């Protein structure tokens, strides 16, 4: 028996909902990267997705999956930024209200994007307050539907459309994806395992290894404090019930990268690929570049999951 309720049909339904709305993002290649890792690598550039990250796929699919009455009432979520702005745009496209519970220290670019799409921002202290509690309270008080950033089947199915696109070009032997709460890798692993004998590798910041610990323990493990990492999109303290069920079945390994390795990947992407990545968006590439995964002779897919970083922070992080 399994408590995993996500399958390829769910992802294919999301593909239909997203058709003509989400971008089919480009695949970037680099001979230099191929030589460095002795493999043939395709980088799925979700930094060019609407709202600047893969999160739009899941947020839009979740909103589009609601009943007409639930959708009309509006939606709420809690997010460090990328899911928040993705849900804000998804709500705007459906002409419904959205409330985003966002930490006070969220990157300014992410906050301004969410407000620009018309969402209401409710701030909180990520180190002292529970975003889940605040989001659930607002949902109950206002009659809104809570769409969490990762632990929802419709969100996970939407994220899996990324891998559907990747496999439409060519299958891969190894798929590497960043891991925060697990929504992206759950959707991607579902597609990868359904379509072939694919090794699925997740990447976490070394300071926030809750998923690695959880898979080793066979049960969800929660960190005692918010991870101290530059990868703000991966500062989760625990994965979700639903994402853990999928990852336990379909993710082969979790590897860890340091902040320095993430910065090196950001520099590589900028200097060699002409692509700007936020720290979380560069973590999967960091795993490949740092040799954390043996890729020799393989066809490899790597997620560049987002590019929402303002110029000042990008310059500070990547300065020699």
MOURBEL-V658138 format. One record per helix or strand. SS is the DSSP state (H for helix, E for strand). FROM is the first residue (numbers start at 1). LEN is the number of residues. Records with the same first field share a line. If there is no record, write none. Layout:
SS: FROM-LEN ; FROM-LEN
This chain:
H: 8-11 ; 31-7 ; 46-3 ; 50-3 ; 55-11 ; 68-6 ; 82-12 ; 108-9 ; 131-12 ; 153-17 ; 183-13 ; 210-8 ; 232-3 ; 241-10 ; 259-15 ; 279-11 ; 311-8
E: 27-2 ; 40-6 ; 53-1 ; 75-4 ; 98-6 ; 120-5 ; 145-2 ; 174-5 ; 199-7 ; 253-5 ; 299-6 ; 306-1
